[in-house]
Amino acid sequence: MQVEWSDFMALNETNTDEVPTQAGVYLLWAKQMGNSWRIYYIGNASCLRMTLKGHLTWKEPNPHLARKLRNCVTGFECSVLPDPAARDGVIKFLVGHYQPELHAAPARPEIEPLEVNLP
């Protein structure tokens, strides 16, 4: 499946204003030593803009993600995917490919990975 990924941007209030309000998947990247980047979280959102903005607040419910967001320079990419089943399959594929330390992958074993182009 071919999806359209957003440009890579820093995760901040200004950049999230430009994020679509549709449902989709997103990748959070942490800046590593030597200026390389690594995906540490793959998420699913019914509203990409609201979810990414929510990660920037003190109300972030996932303590592991909240700690990572406080302690890392974070960037993101996202893709609009309105179909929930497609989002589940794409997340399963991306998690298998990138092996992030945190993710919102569906726990149901019957979900088949849905291969997509990588950002």
N, C-alpha and C positions, 0 to 999 in steps of 0.2 A: 504494500500500500504506500502510495506517495502522499506525504503530508507537507504542508508549508510551515516551516519554522520561522519564528520571529528572529530579528537580529539579536545578537548577544548584547545584553545591557547590564549595568550595575543594578542591583536590587535596592531601590530607594523610592521615596514618595514621588519624586518627579517622574521617573521612568515608568512607574506603575500607572500613572495617569494615562499613558498611551496604550496600555494593554487592553485587548478586546474584553468585552463583558460576556462573551459566549463561554460555553463549556469547553474544556480541553485538558491537555496534559502539560506539565511544565517540568523543567530540570533546574535544580539549584546547583551552582558550581562554586567551589571554594578555591580561592587563590592559594597556591602552594609555594613552598620555597623555590626560588629560581624563576618565579613568574609563570609557572605552569598552572593549569587549572584542573580540578577533578570534580566530577559530579558526586555530591554527597546526599542528594535527595531527589526523588522522582515522585511527583504528585499528580493528583487528579482534582479537577475543580468544576463545579457547576457554573461558576463565574470566575474566570481567570483573574480579572482585575481585583475583585473583592478578596479572593483567596490570597493573592500575592500581597496586597495591602495589609491583610490580616496578619501575615507572617511578620510584618514590621512593628506590630503593636506589642505591648507588654502582656496582652491577653492570649498569646500563643499557647494553646493547650498542651502541645507535645514538648515536654521538658528537654528532651534530647535535641530537638530541632531548635528550640529557643536558645539553648546554650551555644549551639553551632552558629546561629545567626548573630549572637552577641560577640562571638570570638573570632569570626572569619570575615574576610572581605568576600562578599557573595555577589555572583552574577546569575542571570537566568536567561532561559529561552523558553518559549511556549509555542503550542500549536493548538488551533481550534479544532476540536473533535466533538460534534454534538451528540453522537451515538454512544450511550453508556457502555454497551457491549464492546464497541471498538476501542474505547478508552481503556477498558480492563485488559483487552488483548494487547494493546500497544504498551501499557505499563508493564505487563508481564514480560514482553519482549525486551523492553529497555532495561528492566531490572536484571534480566539474564545477561544482557550484553555488558552493561556498565558495572554491575555489582556494587551499587552505592551502599554506604553504611546505613542509610535511612531511606524508607520508601513507603508509598501508600499502595503497594501491590495488592491485588485481590488475593485472599487466602484460599479461595475455592480452587481445588485442583482441576476441576473440569474446564477452567478457562484456558483456552489455547492461545499461545503467543501469536500476536499479529505483527509480522515484520514490517517495519517502516524504514524509510531513509533516515539516516542519522544526521543530526545538525552539524 
